[in-house]
Amino acid sequence: MIKIMRYSKNLADKLVKSPGLNWDLETQRRVDEIIEQVRIRGDAAVLDYGQLFDGFRPSPIKVGEEEFEEAISRLDTSFLSILAQATENIKSFHKKQLRQGFEFSPGEGIILGQQIRPIERVGIYVPGGTASYPSTVLMNAIPARLAGVPELIICTPPDSRGRVAPAILAAAKTAGVDAVYKCGGAQAIAAMAYGTESIPRVYKIVGPGNIYVATAKRRVFGQVDIDMIAGPSDVLVLADSKAEPRLIAADMLAQAEHDTLASAVLVCDSEKLAYEVFLELERQLESLPRAEIAREAINARSAIIITESMDEAVECANLIAPEHLEIHMAEPFEPLDKIQNAGSIFLGNYSPEALGDYFAGPNHTLPTMGTARFASPLSVDDFIKKSSYTYYSRDALRMAADKIAPFARMEGLEAHARSIEARFEVDE
C-alpha cells in the first residue's frame, strides 16, 4: 500500500535521494567491453552483439527504402494522421525556441558578437525490440531539425525477425530523419560515438534507454556530447481540497505503470483528499493491465504527503524537483510563479501528463531524479553550439593594452602580456 505521511523538509529530501540509476561495477565492466569491441571491430562487433542480445544479425544494418515503405503501409491511416498532427504541435512549440546570433560595438574600433551553428551530425537512440516509441522519435528529431542539424540518424534494436517497429519508421519519415540503423543497446551508443563501416560517427547522442544504454552514454561522454542521463520517471501531483481523487489516482498510475522504479507522489493540504486518493489507487489497480508493475512502483517508490497549507505544498514540490508536475487546483495558474524546480508543468484537471507525452507540443524528454533543480527539458538549444567573435582595431587595442598586460602578469603569464605589448613595440 502507498505510504501516507506528514510533510517535513527531511522527508522531501529523502524522496529526492531515491535509488536512481545503479552504476554497479559489473554493468560498467560489461559496457566498457562492448564499447571497446565496437571501437576496434566496427560492424562485426555490432552484428555479433545484435545476435547475442536481440536474437538477430541484420544485414544490411541500415533500413532500406523498401522496408520503410512496407512498414508504413501496414499502419492504420488514422494513426498516420495523428502522427502528423502531433508533429505539427511539437514543431509549433519548438519554433518559439529558435534564437539568433548577435553583434554589437561597445566602443570605437571594437566589434563583438556571437554566432549560432547547428551540431553537424546527431544520433538518436530509440528503444525498440518488443517496444515501440514513435513519440521518442518526434521529441528528439523535431527540435534537432528545427535547429538546422544537417544529418540526423537513429539507432534502434529490431525484433527477433529483424524488423523495426513500423510506427518508429513512420515517425522517422515524418520528422525528417536521414537514416535508421538496426542496432540497439550499448553497442549502438558505441557505434554512434566512434563510427563503424555502416554507422557514421555523430557529435551528439540523445534519447532514452535501459541501464546499459545509460551507462554507455555516460562512458562515451567527452568523445561525444549527450543530452542527459535519464533515470526512472516520476510525477508529483500538487492538489488542493477541491481536487478530484479519481483523476489524481489515474494520473499517478499512468506514471507508475512505466516500470517498478517509477515514482508517483501526491502533495496536498487535505487529509480527506489523501485518503480518498489512497482508496482510488487500490480500486483502479484492480483493473489495470500492468497492475503488477504499477503496484510495486506505488508501494515502494511513491507517497502521499499531507501539508499544513498549499504554500508548504509548493515548498515540498520545489524540494523534490519532479520530472512532471501536475497542478490539480481550483486556480491552477495561481502557484505557477512560485514553482522553481520542475521539468514540465501540467495545469488543471484537463492537462494530464499523457497529453505532454504524445501530443501537446512541449518536449517530453525531461530531467529526472531531482535534476530539475539545475537541468531543463530537451530543446532546440540542445542541438546548437555558439561561437563568440572579437575584433579590435589597432587603436582600440592600444587603449586597452595597459590594462590587459598587468592582468596577465598578475596571473603569472608573462607571454600573454608580451603578446599584447609586441604589437606596439615599433611605436616606441
Secondary structure, DSSP 8 states (H G I E B T S, - for coil): --EEEE--HHHHHHHHT-------HHHHHHHHHHHHHHHHHTHHHHHHHIIIIIS---SSSB--HHHHHHHHHTS-HHHHHHHHHHHHHHHHHHHTT----EEE-SSTTEEEEEEEEE-SEEEEE---TT---HHHHHHHHHHHHHHT-SEEEEEE---TTS---HHHHHHHHHHT-SEEEE--HHHHHHHHHH--SSS---SEEE----HHHHHHHHHHBTTBEES----S-EEEEEE-TTS-HHHHHHHHHHHHTS-TT-EEEEEES-HHHHHHHHHHHHHHHTT-TTHHHHHHHHHHH-EEEE-SSHHHHHHHHHHH--SEEEEESSSTTTTGGG--S-SEEEESTT--HHHHHHTSSS------TTGGGT-----GGGGEEEEEEEEE-HHHHHHHHHHHHHHHHHTT-HHHHHHHHGGGGGG-
